[in-house]
């Protein structure tokens, strides 16, 4: 099952301001006219929106017409969605907590080390 707007045109008027007011993942998809599978959103909604935000941060929309901004925002959402359509949040590791606990990344060695001799040394008399 997928949700689609059947290629109906989207309202591009002041699209960035409108996107900033949205909260539910489905609202972003509907506002930008992007088809989605509710099952994918159920699992990865926050991850998709976070990734979309990362991609949007690399965009410069200053001075662009609303139609161009909407087209680029739509492309960014499609790209973010595609990242999770065939992968999982654990594989993509968008959030810091998942990045910090990546089993494929070696754990850096601990810097705090106390030699056994230091522990066994007598305390100074004072």
VMD Tcl script that draws the C-alpha trace (Angstrom):
set ca {
  {0.00 0.00 0.00}
  {1.25 3.48 -0.77}
  {-0.13 6.96 -0.33}
  {-0.05 9.27 -3.29}
  {-1.52 12.52 -4.45}
  {-2.04 11.05 -7.92}
  {0.30 13.63 -9.44}
  {-1.90 16.54 -8.43}
  {0.02 19.83 -8.38}
  {1.16 21.02 -4.99}
  {0.69 24.51 -3.60}
  {4.18 26.03 -3.72}
  {3.24 29.39 -2.21}
  {5.62 30.22 0.66}
  {6.53 26.53 0.89}
  {9.40 26.84 3.39}
  {7.28 28.72 5.92}
  {4.53 26.15 5.51}
  {6.95 23.26 5.96}
  {8.26 24.81 9.18}
  {4.74 24.65 10.64}
  {4.28 20.95 9.91}
  {4.90 18.26 12.49}
  {3.74 14.83 11.30}
  {5.82 13.05 8.69}
  {2.72 12.41 6.60}
  {2.12 16.17 6.44}
  {5.52 16.71 4.82}
  {4.88 14.02 2.24}
  {1.44 15.38 1.42}
  {2.58 19.02 1.30}
  {5.36 18.14 -1.14}
  {3.40 15.57 -3.12}
  {5.74 12.68 -2.36}
  {4.39 9.13 -2.53}
  {5.13 7.01 0.53}
  {4.47 3.61 2.04}
  {2.85 3.98 5.48}
  {4.78 0.90 6.66}
  {8.10 2.62 5.92}
  {6.97 5.78 7.72}
  {5.75 3.79 10.68}
  {9.28 2.50 11.25}
  {11.47 5.41 10.15}
  {9.45 8.64 10.29}
  {11.79 10.54 12.62}
  {14.86 9.25 10.84}
  {13.51 10.33 7.44}
  {12.68 13.81 8.69}
  {16.06 14.14 10.40}
  {17.83 13.08 7.20}
  {15.67 15.51 5.21}
  {16.78 18.26 7.59}
  {20.42 17.31 7.08}
  {19.99 17.46 3.32}
  {18.06 20.75 3.49}
  {20.84 22.29 5.60}
  {23.09 21.96 2.57}
  {20.68 23.85 0.33}
  {20.65 27.59 -0.32}
  {17.15 28.83 -1.10}
  {17.85 32.57 -0.91}
  {16.24 34.45 -3.74}
  {14.80 31.37 -5.42}
  {11.20 31.32 -6.60}
  {8.77 29.23 -4.56}
  {8.38 26.72 -7.39}
  {12.13 25.98 -7.40}
  {12.26 25.80 -3.59}
  {9.32 23.37 -3.58}
  {10.91 21.21 -6.28}
  {14.20 21.04 -4.40}
  {12.48 20.34 -1.07}
  {10.49 17.57 -2.74}
  {13.66 16.06 -4.21}
  {15.34 16.20 -0.79}
  {12.40 14.43 0.88}
  {12.37 11.79 -1.86}
  {16.10 11.25 -1.35}
  {15.73 10.97 2.44}
  {12.81 8.57 2.04}
  {14.78 6.44 -0.43}
  {17.59 6.12 2.14}
  {15.19 4.28 4.44}
  {12.99 2.57 1.88}
  {15.59 -0.13 1.31}
  {17.56 0.22 4.53}
  {16.89 0.52 8.24}
  {17.38 3.22 10.85}
  {20.06 1.05 12.45}
  {22.00 0.87 9.21}
  {21.62 4.57 8.42}
  {22.43 5.79 11.96}
  {21.04 9.30 11.64}
  {20.76 10.04 15.36}
  {23.82 10.49 17.57}
  {22.78 7.75 19.99}
  {22.88 5.24 17.13}
  {26.18 6.63 15.83}
  {27.71 6.29 19.29}
  {26.74 2.62 19.51}
  {27.75 1.43 16.06}
  {29.00 -2.15 16.40}
  {30.99 -1.77 13.17}
  {32.97 1.16 14.56}
  {35.79 0.23 16.92}
  {35.58 1.62 20.42}
  {38.37 4.11 21.06}
  {40.78 3.00 23.76}
  {40.19 4.42 27.20}
  {42.68 7.09 28.18}
  {42.36 6.65 31.93}
  {44.83 3.97 32.94}
  {46.28 3.33 36.35}
  {49.16 0.93 36.59}
  {48.93 -1.85 39.16}
  {52.20 -0.64 40.73}
  {50.59 2.74 41.39}
  {47.69 1.09 43.17}
  {49.95 -1.11 45.27}
  {52.39 1.66 46.22}
  {52.22 2.72 49.87}
  {50.51 6.01 50.61}
  {52.83 8.86 51.53}
  {52.91 9.63 55.24}
  {51.95 13.12 55.93}
}
mol new
graphics top color blue
foreach p $ca { graphics top sphere $p radius 0.5 }
foreach p [lrange $ca 0 end-1] q [lrange $ca 1 end] { graphics top cylinder $p $q radius 0.2 }
display resetview
